[in-house]
Amino acid sequence: MYNLYFFIIISIFVLSFVWGQVLSYLNRKRMSPLIPKELEGIYNPEEYAKQQDYQKTNSRFGLLSGGFSFVVILSVLLFGFLGWFDDLLREYTEQFLVLPLLFFGLLMLANAIIDFPFEWYETFTIEERFGFNKSTRKLFLLDGLKGILLSVILGGLILTAVLYIYQYAGQWFWLLAWLAVSGFSLVMTFFYSEWIVPLFNKQTPLADGELRTAIENFARKAGFQLTDIYVMDGSKRSTKANAYFTGFGKKKRIVLFDTLMNDLNTEEIVAVLAHETGHYKKKHIIYSMLLSVLTTGATFYILSLFLENQQLAEALGGKTPSFHLGLIGFSLLFAPVSEILGLAVNFISRKNEYEADAFAAQFGLGEALVSALKKISVQSLSNLNPHPLVVFWHYSHPTLLQRMHAL
């Protein structure tokens, strides 16, 4: 068990956790009871004090939950629990499809049970205390059960397809698995708002009136064909506002959270939608999908080199190389590469956000967008002064101050 792969995996896992704590510490060091000069006029003293308390509370909770998760996973790796669990399941079945489905399904269930008290506390203690939570305990439990059921159905379907390909495709496994997973992702992108969202939220067409007329007028000016504008009942879970754009061609749809409509005026909402339209007109969504597809293909190719590795299975405490142990071992070894890819994706995403903001500004909506971003940020108690290294490492969007300066 204690071979080279084992020590590399443990080292990567520990260093990743330590680096995450360093970034959290840098963010905490920037906290101050006094409003930084650059935030004056965005937060008033009472709101800023509340934001600092919210950030501090979340930071402490993140340290606790992250530390607990770290100890559990490290123990699993150090004591070879994954290999022991694989051996245990093999006493009942070694069928190529049933064994990995059982393995991943039971691990997912165990993870859901471990995470449950942390998610409950975060929702009904932290979010409740700061006035964000609107979810009932019944709704929270139903959401959790639906999420597990969706993971079992959708995750089970795609995993079954990949396992069949792995069993019968030989050297072409990585190519066919890449095509299957990419195709599945594309379908979900097209139909997510129609198939998945209704399981959790109600979406209703935006009624005729001032707002719909303003949105349609903007769409005509921007040369953007838009018929599907929906309002989603986000307020039944949280007071935080949002909007998103989904789909392509005739399937494209803009969805507004009802909380957004409550917090912003008509011009500000149009400015937010102009930003989302900018992503579409600049082809950011297509480029992001292409990048994701290419990354998935490269990942599957490298994965195919590790699935039959005896030493990798032994590093996890196993005796027999298998798809499921190979996949977990590979994901742990691949973590540094994932971090580097994440940095590149975040850099591109931040660049795209600036471009989408600039698109909105071309239509005279720059000031309205700044006003909307301020309201959304303050209402959600966002950290407007994060450490630059944290922004570089984790943020997919520029900070509010960066976007204001650019606009």
Secondary structure as the mmCIF struct_conf table of DSSP 4:
data_model
#
loop_
_struct_conf.conf_type_id
_struct_conf.id
_struct_conf.beg_label_comp_id
_struct_conf.beg_label_asym_id
_struct_conf.beg_label_seq_id
_struct_conf.end_label_comp_id
_struct_conf.end_label_asym_id
_struct_conf.end_label_seq_id
BEND BEND1 ASN A 3 ASN A 3
HELX_RH_AL_P HELX_RH_AL_P1 LEU A 4 LYS A 29
TURN_TY1_P TURN_TY1_P1 ARG A 30 ARG A 30
BEND BEND2 PRO A 33 LEU A 34
HELX_LH_PP_P HELX_LH_PP_P1 ILE A 35 PRO A 36
HELX_RH_3T_P HELX_RH_3T_P1 LYS A 37 LEU A 39
STRN STRN1 GLU A 40 GLU A 40
TURN_TY1_P TURN_TY1_P2 GLY A 41 ILE A 42
STRN STRN2 TYR A 43 TYR A 43
HELX_RH_AL_P HELX_RH_AL_P2 PRO A 45 LEU A 78
TURN_TY1_P TURN_TY1_P3 PHE A 79 GLY A 80
HELX_RH_AL_P HELX_RH_AL_P3 PHE A 81 ARG A 90
TURN_TY1_P TURN_TY1_P4 GLU A 91 TYR A 92
TURN_TY1_P TURN_TY1_P5 PHE A 96 LEU A 97
HELX_RH_AL_P HELX_RH_AL_P4 VAL A 98 TYR A 121
HELX_RH_PI_P HELX_RH_PI_P1 GLU A 122 GLU A 127
HELX_RH_AL_P HELX_RH_AL_P5 GLU A 128 ARG A 129
TURN_TY1_P TURN_TY1_P6 PHE A 130 GLY A 131
STRN STRN3 ASN A 133 ASN A 133
HELX_RH_AL_P HELX_RH_AL_P6 ARG A 137 LEU A 150
HELX_RH_PI_P HELX_RH_PI_P2 SER A 151 GLY A 155
HELX_RH_AL_P HELX_RH_AL_P7 GLY A 156 TYR A 168
HELX_RH_3T_P HELX_RH_3T_P2 GLY A 170 TRP A 172
HELX_RH_AL_P HELX_RH_AL_P8 PHE A 173 TRP A 195
TURN_TY1_P TURN_TY1_P7 ILE A 196 ILE A 196
HELX_RH_3T_P HELX_RH_3T_P3 VAL A 197 LEU A 199
TURN_TY1_P TURN_TY1_P8 PHE A 200 PHE A 200
STRN STRN4 GLN A 203 PRO A 205
HELX_LH_PP_P HELX_LH_PP_P2 LEU A 206 ALA A 207
BEND BEND3 ASP A 208 GLY A 209
HELX_RH_AL_P HELX_RH_AL_P9 GLU A 210 LYS A 221
TURN_TY1_P TURN_TY1_P9 ALA A 222 GLY A 223
STRN STRN5 ILE A 229 MET A 232
HELX_RH_3T_P HELX_RH_3T_P4 GLY A 234 LYS A 236
TURN_TY1_P TURN_TY1_P10 ARG A 237 ARG A 237
STRN STRN6 SER A 238 SER A 238
BEND BEND4 THR A 239 THR A 239
STRN STRN7 ALA A 243 THR A 246
BEND BEND5 PHE A 248 PHE A 248
HELX_RH_3T_P HELX_RH_3T_P5 GLY A 249 LYS A 251
STRN STRN8 ARG A 253 PHE A 257
HELX_RH_AL_P HELX_RH_AL_P10 ASP A 258 ASP A 263
BEND BEND6 LEU A 264 LEU A 264
HELX_RH_AL_P HELX_RH_AL_P11 THR A 266 LYS A 281
TURN_TY1_P TURN_TY1_P11 LYS A 282 LYS A 283
HELX_RH_AL_P HELX_RH_AL_P12 HIS A 284 SER A 304
TURN_TY1_P TURN_TY1_P12 LEU A 305 GLU A 308
HELX_RH_AL_P HELX_RH_AL_P13 GLN A 310 ALA A 315
TURN_TY1_P TURN_TY1_P13 LEU A 316 GLY A 317
BEND BEND7 LYS A 319 THR A 320
HELX_RH_AL_P HELX_RH_AL_P14 PHE A 323 LEU A 333
TURN_TY1_P TURN_TY1_P14 PHE A 334 PHE A 334
HELX_RH_AL_P HELX_RH_AL_P15 ALA A 335 GLN A 362
TURN_TY1_P TURN_TY1_P15 PHE A 363 GLY A 364
HELX_RH_AL_P HELX_RH_AL_P16 GLY A 366 GLN A 379
TURN_TY1_P TURN_TY1_P16 SER A 380 LEU A 381
BEND BEND8 LEU A 384 ASN A 385
HELX_RH_AL_P HELX_RH_AL_P17 PRO A 388 HIS A 394
BEND BEND9 SER A 396 HIS A 397
HELX_RH_AL_P HELX_RH_AL_P18 LEU A 400 ALA A 406
#
